[in-house]
Amino acid sequence: MTKNTAHTVLKTQALEIGYKSKSKTSSIAQNINLSFNKGELIGLVGANGIGKSTFIRTLTKVQPSLNGNIILNDINLSEYNNLELAKSLSVVLTESVPSKNLSVFELVALGRHPYTNWVGNLNKKDLETVNQALEQTNILHLSDKKCYELSDGQLQKVMLSRALCQDTNLIILDEPTSHLDMYHKAYILKLLKTLTQETEKTILFSSHEIDLAIQLCDKIIVMTGETVEYDTPCNLISKGAFTNLFPSDLIKFDEKTGSFRVTK
């Protein structure tokens, strides 16, 4: 693979995302230029149906871009094969767990698949990595439990542990707080923040929890029907990036408090 000269964890160059068929091309967003740095927590926010999941699927090579480049660890994403990508990028999507009959330890250990032999045997380093990932998400005590015995919040931590166990410098999560109550939403996002600080991994997540993202994220991507803005929460507030995120007939963004409130 041919290396690029500049080094960042991930960057996009004039990226265009959307869908293409034989008869039609549907563009969702164009000219996306972003750069993710080591150890950053990055939120991706926007209204329902705006294209957040499409953006994540494009960044993770699940679907192709329409135009532009995605550079991961100085290498164009198009040059990665599946095994190389699995050693550079961990993904937690919204799909359900393949088999809830697995134990927590077994599911987390699947994160070592890019490094094990063809039989899938775990060596001493693999076992240490699995246990470390369980400790980092505070679920070591759940190791022997079956996944069907877990709550949604516990299962989300298991999926995050599997991503940590994969030992990549970039983790991408699609809606990690969906189906969780307010306490566990805050818990998961605070855990993501702690992990970026302790491991220096870069974590990108999409979410509807915009108020929490503003409080915890180093950077935020704001997707609207017209633009994709990327900056620190404070700068985005100053630019008014959250003001027109939703119709103002029901909720309005308060720049003083950095949160949304119901309009009277």
N, C-alpha and C positions, 0 to 999 in steps of 0.2 A: 504494500500500500504506500502511496505517496504522501508524505507529510506536508502540512501547510506551515508557513513560517511563523505566524502568530500563534500564541498558546493561550487558550482559555478552556474551561471545562466544556462549554458548549456555546456556539454562536450561530446566528442565522444571518444570511446575506440576501437581501431582496427576496425573501421567501414569500411564496404565494401558496395558500392552502385551499383545498376544495375537492371537487369530484369531477372525474372525466369518464365519459362513456363514448361509444362509437359516434353517437349523433350529437352529443352536447357536453359542454364544459361549464360547471357551476363553480364560480370562484367565491370563496367566503371571506378571505382577507388577503391583502396584497402588501408588498414592500415591507415585510416584517424584518426588522434589524435589531437583534437582541444579543446580549452577551452575559452569560452566567459565570460568576466567579466562584472559586473554591470556598466552601464553608458558608455559602449563602442559603437562606430560606426564601424561596420565591413563590408567591401566590399567583394564581391565574383566576381572574374573576370576570363575570359578565352575566347577562341575563340568560335564562333558559333558551336553548336553541341558537345561541349566537355563534357557536363553533368551537367551544373549549375542548370538547372531546376530539373533534377533528384535528385540532392543533396538537393535542397530545399524541394521537395516533400517528400524525406526521412526524413529530419529533422522535418517536420510538420506532419508526420504519415499519409500522403496521400498515400504513397506506402511503402511497407516493405523494410528493409535493407536485404542484402544478408548475412552479418555476422557482429559481433561486437555489441556494445551498444551505445545508446544515452541516456544521463542522463540529465534531465531537472529539475531544482530546487531540486536536490538531489534524484530524483526518476527516475527509468528507464521508458523511454517513453512507453514501452510496457504495463506498469501497469496503464496508464491513460485511463479512459473512455472519451467519447466525451465531456461531460460537464466539467469534471475536466481539460481537455486539453484547453478548451475554456477560462477558468479562468487563465491559465498560459501562453498561447501563442496566439498572434494575427497574422493573416496572410493576406497579400494583394497579390493576384495572378494576372496574366495578363488577366484573363477572364473578359468579359464585365460585367457591372452592371446588376443585375437580372431584375430590372425594373427602367427605367429612368423616369417613371411617378411619382416616389416618390419625395418628396421635399428633399432638402439637410438635413434639420433637421431630417426628417423621416429616411433617409438612415443612417445617423450617429447614430441615436438612436437604430438602429439594433444591434449596438455593446454592448448594455446593455442586450441583450437576455439571456446570461448565468445567469443573476442575477434577472431577473423579474419573476413574478409568471406566471402560465400557460396561463393566459389571455394576458400577455405581458404588463400590466399596468406599467407606469413609476411613481415612487415615487419622493419625493423632491430631494433625493440624486442622483437619475438617471438623472433628469432634470439638476441638477447642473453639473454633469459629462459631459453631452452632450454639454452644453454651454461652459464649460471649454475647451473641445476638439476643438470646433469651434474657440474659441479665440486663442488657441495654434497654429492653422494653419492659422490664419488671414482670416477666412471666415465666421465670425459671421454675417456679413452683407448679406451673401448669403442664410441665413437660410430658407427663404420662397421660394426660386427659385426652379423650377423643374430641375432635373438632366439633362434632355435633352436640357436645355437652357445653359448648362455650356460648357466652352472650355475644351480641354483635360487636360490642366494644372490645372484648377479649379477642375475638376473631380478627378484628382489624389490626390489633397489636401483633398477632401471629403472622399476618401477611407482611407487616412491616419488618418483623424479625427475619422472615425469609429473604426479603430484599436486602437487609443488612448482611445476612449470611452470604449473599452472592458477592459481596466484597467489591463493589464498584464505587467509583467516585461521584456518580450521579444517580439519584433515585427519583423516579417520576411516579406520582400517585394521582389517579383520577377519582375525585370525590371521596377522599378517605373518611369523611365525617358523615356520609349519607347514612340514614337510618339510626343515627345516634342521638341521645338526648343532649341537652345543652351542656351538662357537666362533662360528658364524654367527648363532645365536640371540642371543648376547650382543652381537655386532657390530651387528646391526640395531637392537636396543633401545638400545644406547649411542648409535648414530647418531641415533635419534629424539630422545633427550635433548639431544644437541648441537644439533640443528636447532631445538628449542624455544628454546634459549638464544641462538642466533645470529640467528634470524629472528623471534623472538617470536610465532611461530605457535602455536596451540593444537593439540595432537595427542592424539587418543583412539585406543587400540588394544585389541583383545581378545586374550587370550593365556592359555595354560596355564602359562607360565613365571612362576609366582607369586613364587618366590624372587628372580628378576631384577627383577620389577615392584616388589617391596618396596624393593629397593636403588636403583632409578632414578627411580621415579615421584614426582611432586609430590602427586598424589591417586590413590586407587584406589577403584573401584566393586566391591563384593563382592556377588555375586548368590547367594542360596541359595533353597531352595524356599519359604521364609517371608518373607524380607526382602531389601531392597536397601539396603546401607550405603555411605556415601560420606564419605571423610575422608582425612587424611594417613596414610601407612603406620604411623607411630608411634602415632597415636591409635587406629587400627584394631587394632593389636596389643594395646594397653592394654584395649580393649573386648572382646577375645577374638573378633573377627570372623572370624579364620581358623581358630579351633579346631574349629568344627563344619562346616567347608567340605566335608570328606570323611569317610566312615566311619572310625572310629579303630581298626578291627581290623587295618589294614595300615600306615597312615601316620598320623603325629601331628605337629601344629605345635608347634615349640619356641619359646616366646615369648622366651627368653633370646638365641637366635641369630637369630631372625626367619626361620626356614626349616623345611621339613618334613623329618622323618626316618622311617625304617622302624621300625615297632614290633617289639619282640623277643617 
